[in-house]
Amino acid sequence: MASFEPFKDDATVLTLDGLTVENRLERIEIYGSLQVTRDKPGLELARELKRVLDATVRALEGETLPERITTRPSEKVRNPFDE
């Protein structure tokens, strides 16, 4: 698994099958789909997802957290191929 330190940067993106995990300073965004098949590749995907979630929980448990934060919406970037 590529290095993924939750909440440490605003740029790391991890892809697990069709699931995308984006690192942000104030949140972790997880979207897409992941098929965990009943075989060795499925077990490895499940372990990778668990590592990401375990690291996220450890990071959160290691901080004094506010009751709730207000997250900024993602900035929409102009598509340079649109005319």
C-alpha positions in Angstrom: 0.0 0.0 0.0 1.2 3.5 -0.8 2.0 5.7 2.2 -1.3 7.2 3.5 -1.2 9.3 6.5 -4.7 10.5 7.3 -5.2 14.3 7.6 -1.5 15.0 6.9 -1.9 16.5 3.4 -4.4 17.7 0.9 -3.2 15.7 -2.0 -2.8 12.0 -1.4 -5.2 9.8 -3.3 -5.4 6.0 -2.8 -7.2 3.7 -5.2 -8.5 0.3 -4.1 -10.2 -1.4 -7.0 -13.0 1.1 -7.8 -12.8 2.8 -4.4 -11.1 6.2 -4.1 -9.7 7.5 -0.8 -8.8 11.1 -0.8 -6.8 12.7 2.0 -7.7 16.1 3.1 -6.5 18.2 6.1 -9.9 18.2 7.6 -11.5 15.1 6.3 -11.0 11.8 4.5 -13.3 11.3 1.4 -14.1 7.8 0.4 -16.2 7.1 -2.7 -16.7 4.5 -5.4 -17.1 0.8 -5.1 -15.0 -2.1 -4.0 -15.6 -5.7 -4.7 -14.1 -7.9 -2.0 -14.1 -11.3 -3.6 -13.9 -14.5 -1.7 -10.3 -15.2 -2.8 -6.7 -14.1 -2.1 -7.0 -10.8 -4.0 -10.3 -10.1 -2.1 -8.5 -10.7 1.2 -5.7 -8.3 0.2 -8.2 -5.6 -0.8 -10.0 -6.1 2.5 -6.7 -5.8 4.5 -5.7 -2.6 2.6 -9.1 -1.0 3.3 -8.8 -2.0 7.0 -5.3 -0.5 7.2 -6.6 2.8 5.8 -9.5 2.8 8.2 -7.4 1.7 11.2 -4.9 4.5 10.4 -7.8 7.0 10.2 -9.2 5.9 13.6 -5.8 6.0 15.2 -5.2 9.6 13.9 -8.6 10.7 15.2 -8.2 9.0 18.6 -4.8 10.7 19.0 -6.3 14.2 18.9 -8.5 16.3 21.0 -11.5 16.7 18.7 -14.1 19.4 18.5 -17.7 18.3 18.7 -18.1 19.1 15.0 -16.3 21.0 12.3 -17.6 22.8 9.3 -16.0 21.5 6.1 -15.3 23.5 3.1 -16.9 22.3 -0.2 -14.4 21.1 -2.7 -13.3 23.7 -5.2 -14.6 23.2 -8.7 -11.8 23.4 -11.3 -12.5 24.6 -14.8 -12.1 21.8 -17.4 -9.5 23.1 -19.8 -11.0 21.0 -22.6 -14.5 22.7 -22.3 -15.0 25.5 -24.7 
